[in-house]
Amino acid sequence: MNSLNGVVMRNVASDFIAKKNKQANKPIFLYIIFDIDNQGTNKYFCAYDTNIVFDGQEYERFPISHEPITENTQGHIDHVNVTLSNVSRLIRYYLGLYDGLRERKVVIRQVFADLLDNPNAKIDDTYFVSQVTCNQQDVTLTLTSKLDVLSVNLPGRTYTRTEFPGIPYQRTIAAW
């Protein structure tokens, strides 16, 4: 991912774009939950009918999904809800042991079945767990940006020449 004036932009391989724009193509979503146990263990899930190997990593098939990822008028993604099945109680187990997985990094990766051998043919969206809700069947993770998780407002402070008189002032005069 690149950043232009603080706005995150995606780098996408050209064959990925061609596949994405095909009318009959449906992407496969891969999910990575980083440091799920506070000891560096990552969990790799895929929303597909079989396990998938992408870029040398196996993703376990798992009943997992997310709501559509949309951008606001400023081009930023506000939040995404990811729903995982809780029937086996595995996810609930992790929630109980590890502070509800709060602030864990989560990557939602979009790939295509016929491009699994190309590690550059993907789109990664990175989020952090800010909130968790659960019931008997499902666990829903609300994912936001890192700054939203930490409740940080930017800029934290505005500085003026009064605080820093050494900042040079350049006056622009319009030439008429």
Phi and psi in degrees as a GROMACS rama.xvg file:
@    title "Ramachandran Plot"
@    xaxis  label "Phi"
@    yaxis  label "Psi"
@TYPE xy
-108.456  164.081  ASN-2
-128.01  129.311  SER-3
-124.85  112.894  LEU-4
54.0915  39.6404  ASN-5
81.8662  -2.2424  GLY-6
-99.3492  127.083  VAL-7
-76.6455  129.651  VAL-8
-121.122  149.663  MET-9
-92.2051  139.982  ARG-10
-100.256  123.241  ASN-11
-131.824  133.651  VAL-12
-66.7895  148.16  ALA-13
-64.7685  -36.8298  SER-14
-69.2846  -27.3695  ASP-15
-65.905  -45.3217  PHE-16
-60.6655  -42.257  ILE-17
-62.389  -42.8204  ALA-18
-67.1928  -41.9511  LYS-19
-60.3191  -37.5316  LYS-20
-82.6413  -5.8905  ASN-21
-67.8103  139.202  LYS-22
-65.5019  -38.288  GLN-23
-95.7026  7.14598  ALA-24
-93.1064  140.926  ASN-25
-126.389  127.891  LYS-26
-74.459  160.471  PRO-27
-104.93  133.606  ILE-28
-102.103  128.397  PHE-29
-111.231  143.439  LEU-30
-127.037  132.961  TYR-31
-121.69  122.44  ILE-32
-106.733  113.039  ILE-33
-82.4182  144.287  PHE-34
49.4012  50.3134  ASP-35
-64.4253  -24.356  ILE-36
-115.538  16.2694  ASP-37
63.1832  15.2294  ASN-38
-129.738  19.343  GLN-39
88.6122  5.23339  GLY-40
-81.6195  126.559  THR-41
-102.721  145.275  ASN-42
-107.798  133.871  LYS-43
-118.195  116.047  TYR-44
-121.275  153.504  PHE-45
-133.12  144.693  CYS-46
-94.1445  74.4469  ALA-47
-151.651  167.823  TYR-48
-83.086  -8.55316  ASP-49
-138.258  165.417  THR-50
-65.6046  152.076  ASN-51
-129.167  141.512  ILE-52
-109.453  122.472  VAL-53
-133.149  128.476  PHE-54
52.9265  40.6753  ASP-55
79.9618  -0.191816  GLY-56
-112.241  132.092  GLN-57
-87.7229  132.408  GLU-58
-107.885  125.547  TYR-59
-80.4769  131.779  GLU-60
-64.4008  137.769  ARG-61
-158.347  143.116  PHE-62
-70.851  93.8516  PRO-63
-142.085  143.792  ILE-64
-156.213  169.05  SER-65
-142.325  157.753  HIS-66
-72.3278  162.786  GLU-67
-57.5506  138.733  PRO-68
-86.6639  117.958  ILE-69
-124.014  155.881  THR-70
-107.831  148.232  GLU-71
-81.545  -174.761  ASN-72
-66.4824  -20.3514  THR-73
-89.0191  0.710646  GLN-74
85.4701  13.7154  GLY-75
-104.969  149.238  HIS-76
-92.2982  119.067  ILE-77
-70.5146  -59.4877  ASP-78
-161.139  162.552  HIS-79
-137.452  136.723  VAL-80
-100.417  124.024  ASN-81
-109.082  127.908  VAL-82
-110.925  126.408  THR-83
-117.155  143.491  LEU-84
-67.4675  138.924  SER-85
-114.829  13.9675  ASN-86
-61.2281  -40.0724  VAL-87
-79.6603  -8.53513  SER-88
68.8415  7.91353  ARG-89
-63.1309  -47.881  LEU-90
-67.755  -40.6947  ILE-91
-61.3335  -34.5656  ARG-92
-60.3076  -48.244  TYR-93
-63.7482  -38.3101  TYR-94
-61.1814  -43.8488  LEU-95
-67.429  -37.3112  GLY-96
-80.5506  -33.2891  LEU-97
-123.763  56.3083  TYR-98
51.7222  39.2346  ASP-99
64.5771  18.4357  GLY-100
60.2388  17.9435  LEU-101
-60.0837  138.843  ARG-102
68.5217  9.7259  GLU-103
-73.2183  141.633  ARG-104
-77.0214  135.383  LYS-105
-130.963  129.912  VAL-106
-111.775  129.191  VAL-107
-103.564  115.772  ILE-108
-110.789  132.472  ARG-109
-109.528  122.713  GLN-110
-136.274  174.777  VAL-111
-123.793  145.582  PHE-112
-57.5036  -40.964  ALA-113
-84.4072  4.29871  ASP-114
-119.98  19.5828  LEU-115
-65.586  -19.5132  LEU-116
-84.2042  -3.75872  ASP-117
-108.808  103.126  ASN-118
-66.8595  -12.5025  PRO-119
-91.6288  -9.7396  ASN-120
-88.9216  77.5684  ALA-121
-159.379  163.536  LYS-122
-127.811  127.498  ILE-123
-109.383  131.757  ASP-124
-118.858  124.096  ASP-125
-106.588  131.84  THR-126
-137.959  178.776  TYR-127
-137.107  143.323  PHE-128
-70.5107  122.648  VAL-129
-109.899  -26.4232  SER-130
-153.725  149.491  GLN-131
-133.301  134.437  VAL-132
-129.464  148.677  THR-133
-148.874  156.625  CYS-134
-138.966  -166.392  ASN-135
-63.8545  -34.2607  GLN-136
-98.4334  -33.7212  GLN-137
-134.581  156.344  ASP-138
-121.093  130.409  VAL-139
-114.537  122.693  THR-140
-99.6752  125.699  LEU-141
-92.9505  119.849  THR-142
-107.479  136.866  LEU-143
-138.359  -179.851  THR-144
-71.3974  163.387  SER-145
-59.6428  -38.9185  LYS-146
-67.3093  -33.9667  LEU-147
-68.379  -38.1155  ASP-148
-61.7543  -40.185  VAL-149
-86.3224  -1.23281  LEU-150
55.4636  47.885  SER-151
-98.8378  129.94  VAL-152
-103.236  133.146  ASN-153
-115.092  144.246  LEU-154
-71.8372  151.815  PRO-155
-69.648  -28.0759  GLY-156
-160.172  146.946  ARG-157
-103.447  129.376  THR-158
-104.588  142.42  TYR-159
-122.53  175.543  THR-160
-66.8536  -18.0032  ARG-161
-65.2025  -44.1555  THR-162
-73.8514  -33.0979  GLU-163
-128.454  80.4765  PHE-164
-66.3239  -15.7178  PRO-165
-77.0902  -7.66583  GLY-166
-72.8337  121.494  ILE-167
-67.3446  143.401  PRO-168
-106.903  125.683  TYR-169
-113.383  122.315  GLN-170
-96.3568  130.906  ARG-171
-101.846  125.291  THR-172
-110.376  123.926  ILE-173
-73.5876  135.425  ALA-174
-90.6819  117.069  ALA-175
